[in-house]
Amino acid sequence: MRARQSRPSVARVYSYVLGGRDNYGVDKDLGDYFTGDLPGSELLAITNREAVLRAARAMASEGIRQVIDMGCGLPAAVNVHEVVRAEQPDARIVYIDDDPFVAAHGRALLAVDENIVLLEADVRDPASIHKHPDVQRLINFDEPVGILFAVTLSFVNDDEDPASVVRYWSDLAAPGSLFYIAHFQKGSDREAQETERKILEAFGRGTWRNHEEIRSYFGDLELLEPGLVPCADWRPDTEPRPNVEQWTKLIVGGLARKQ
């Protein structure tokens, strides 16, 4: 575990920015850099999380009763299964994360019954996730499924073919399935470039992409309203925050349906 503690973790830094306490000094240092040296950049985490929960609610409101959360991160104040089960009480949830720290905490706090599991697995290897006994037990791919990719694909390198990861699941899924993708989007100003540099340097992998590249990951799926937009603008529950436009443009999300 020492190697994991020597460099920041995506999940732990994300949780720290959201107010979580399960982190190490390296995670706090990076989180404090964003809030102190690049004030406003914390909105990347905040608006992403809020949009993920809205997407989960949208899936459940359309009748989705089984959800896979790819790269779930640490438990938060409100979690995907709670949002989904508010609409679909018998919903089945599979959380995926490749961080052992996340897996240990998640199993204790998220897997509250036999219809919720957290698997330590790599989203870049979808076949191994699909074949996992718990996925086979909980997810029926002959029925619509909801799949969440919240920022996860931003940490899949180009040579690892992030489009093929989405395509694996969309080929497998039944018609009516819903896919939510959120992704870091390139910006042109100094703050955007510094945020991108710092994140990629700290975590050692990933790529921020332009709008067209991110849009292409939906493939043949039908992109639903309002399209691929800043997460803060994706079906918001409240009025947009003032004076945050430069930051919220750096993370976009969209929901799409398999016909």
Helices and strands as residue ranges (DSSP letters): H 2-6, H 10-17, H 25-37, H 43-61, E 66-70, H 80-87, E 92-97, H 100-109, E 116-120, H 126-131, H 133-138, E 146-150, G 152-155, G 158-160, H 162-172, E 178-184, H 190-203, H 211-216, E 222-223, E 229-230, G 231-233, H 245-248, E 251-257
